[in-house]
Amino acid sequence: MNCSGLLVVFFLGNFFSWRTVSLLAIIPCLMQVVGLVFIPESPRWLASIGKEIEFEDALRRLRGVDAGFSQEAIEIKDATENFQRSEAGFQGLFQKKYAYPVMIGVGLMLLQQLGGNSVFAAYLSTVFAKASKSLS
């Protein structure tokens, strides 16, 4: 999606000024903000904070009125109870058994940021301009 967004921006940059392209980029953000109003609350979250009636209503809304969801409701309640009893949380990431997966995840994020995509995107218009001059 990142590369697709860059492609669209560079394509639109041929026809519009950078200010107009920046304003056009606001449209998907506004669509997401409006869409957030219509997203139902998660049944797992409602079960974890103890809102039983809202939990069942949300699950019924997601699965349909005729769908049998009693087994799923029991599984969700059991999973949230087990999660609350466990040592889960931000401090749980710093346990020795999670050190390797956390290092891999953080390392991949760092490699992505330090890999040069940002520099490439920042200077791409200059590269295209110089390439078009050399071709003509």
LODRENBA-170396 format. One record per residue (C-alpha): y negated, x negated, z negated. Coordinates in pm, whole numbers, plus 32768, in hexadecimal, padded with zeros to 4 digits. Layout:
BEGIN
YXZ;...
This chain:
BEGIN
800080008000;7F187EDD7FBB;7F497E528119;7F247FAE81AF;7DDC7FDC80F9;7D5C7E8E8178;7DC07EEE82D9;7D01803682C4;7BCE7F8E8230;7BC47E7F833A;7BF57F83844A;7ADE806083C3;7A027F2C839A;79F07F168515;79418065852A;7882808D83E2;77AA7FB48302;783F7F2581C4;777C802180F4;7812814581B0;797080B18194;793C8087801D;78D381F27FFE;79FF826080CC;7AE081A47FD9;7A6C828E7EC5;7B1583B97F6C;7C7F83637F08;7C0B83177DA6;7B6184687D88;7C9785147E12;7D67846E7D01;7C7584D77BF0;7C7D86407C68;7DF986317C85;7E1985BC7B1C;7DA787127AA7;7EDD87B37B41;7FE386BF7ABD;80B6876079AC;80EF86AD7865;823385EB784D;834C869F7796;83B8855376F9;825C8518766E;8249867B75E5;839E864E753F;8335850174A9;8204859A73FE;82CA86C67380;823D87DD745B;8382889B7491;82F789D57538;821A89127629;83408826766C;8421894476D8;830C89E577A7;82C4889F785E;8435886478A2;845C89CA791E;832B899F7A01;83B5885A7A94;851D88D07AC5;84DF8A3C7B1C;85118B7A7A55;86788BB07AC8;86EA8A487A96;87C48A00796B;871988EB78AD;87AA890A7751;888587D47777;875D870E77FE;8685878676DC;8787870D75E2;879D85BB7690;86228594768F;860B85EB751E;872184F574CA;867E83E27599;8529841374F5;85C484127399;868082CF73E8;854482357475;847A828D733F;858581F5725D;859A80B57327;84B57F887313;84077FE97455;829B7FA67489;81B47E8E74F1;822C7DA773DC;83917DE27450;83457D1E758D;83217BDF74C2;84877BDF7447;855A7AB974B5;86497B91757F;852B7C0B765D;84887AB67695;85307A6C77E3;84ED7BC0788C;83847BC17811;834D7A607894;83DE7AC479E6;83007BFA79FB;81C17B477994;82177A207A76;82427B027BA4;80F27BA77B5E;804A7A537B41;80E979D77C83;806F7B0D7D36;7F0A7AD47CC1;7F10795D7D01;7FC3797C7E4E;7E8779887F1D;7E7D7AF27F91;7D277B277EF8;7C9779F47FA5;7D3A7A5880EB;7CA47BB780D5;7B4B7B328077;7B347A4781A2;7BF47B1582A1;7ABB7B938352;7A417A2A8378;7B9379C38406;7B8B7AE28500;7A257A948567;7A76792585A3;7BB779808659;7AFF7A6C8743;79FC795A8792;7B0D786187E4;7BB8795788CD;7A7F799E8995;
